[in-house]
Amino acid sequence: MSSQLTFSELASLMKSCAGLTVDPKDLEKRPDCAFAEYNLDSLGLLGIVSELEKRYGKPIPAGPETCKTPGEFVEAINASLMAGA
């Protein structure tokens, strides 16, 4: 596990936390595509944030669960992780 969230890790989390199979390359190629197009809702994002808090052993401030795109989400999570580094 790296110190920053990648699109590949996000795809894996979407599968394990929300049951959605997404090609990580698609997330990376289309970071501005709405989560709604992947059928990921705010509850799914909350589950992903919760899992990330467990993995990194620290709370993630509120905000990432309201992101609308994979690019926004990855950026918000990584900013949060860097702030706590």
N, C-alpha and C positions, 0 to 999 in steps of 0.2 A: 504494500500500500504506500503510495507516494504522499508527500505532504500537501499536494494539491489535487483537487478533484479533476478527473479527465472525463471526456465524453464517453470513453469506453467504460469507466466506472459508473457513470450516470446510467448508461444503458443497462448495465448489470443490476444496478439498484432499482431501475424501473421494472425489471423482470422479477427480482426477489421481493420487492416491497409492494408492487402494484399488479404483478402478473402480466405485464406488458412486454412483448418481445419487440425490441427495436434494434436496428442495425446501428452500431456505434458510428460507422462511417457516415450514415445518414444524418445523425445528430451533428457531427463535425462539419459536414458539407452545408447543412442548413440550420445554423445555430439560431437564426431568427424565426424559424418555423414555430408556430404556436403549439404549446403542450396539448391543446385541445385536439389538434390534428393527430396526436398519438393516443388520444383518449385518456390522458393523464389529467386528473382533477386536483383540487387543492388538498383533498384528503390523501391522495397518493403522494403529493409533495411533502406533506407533513410526515408521512411514514418514512420517506427518504431522509428528511432532515433528522428524524429521530434515530435512524440507523447510523447516519454520519456522526451524530453526537456520541453514540456508543463506540464507534470505530476510533474516533479521535480522542475520546475521553474528556470532552469538554462541551459545554453548552454552546449552541450557535444562536446568536441574537436573532430576534424576530425579523422577518423580512423575506428570506429566500422562498418561503412557502407561498408568497404572493407573486413570484416571478411568472411571467407569461411565456417565456421561451427557454430552451436549453442554454443558450448563450448567456442570458441574464442570470440564470440559476447558477451555472458554473462560475461566473464572475462573482456573484454575491457570496457563494460559499468560499471561494478562494480568498476573497477579500477578508472574510470573517476569520478564516484560518490564519492568514498572514497577520492580522491584527492581534491575534492571541499568541503569536510565535515568540 
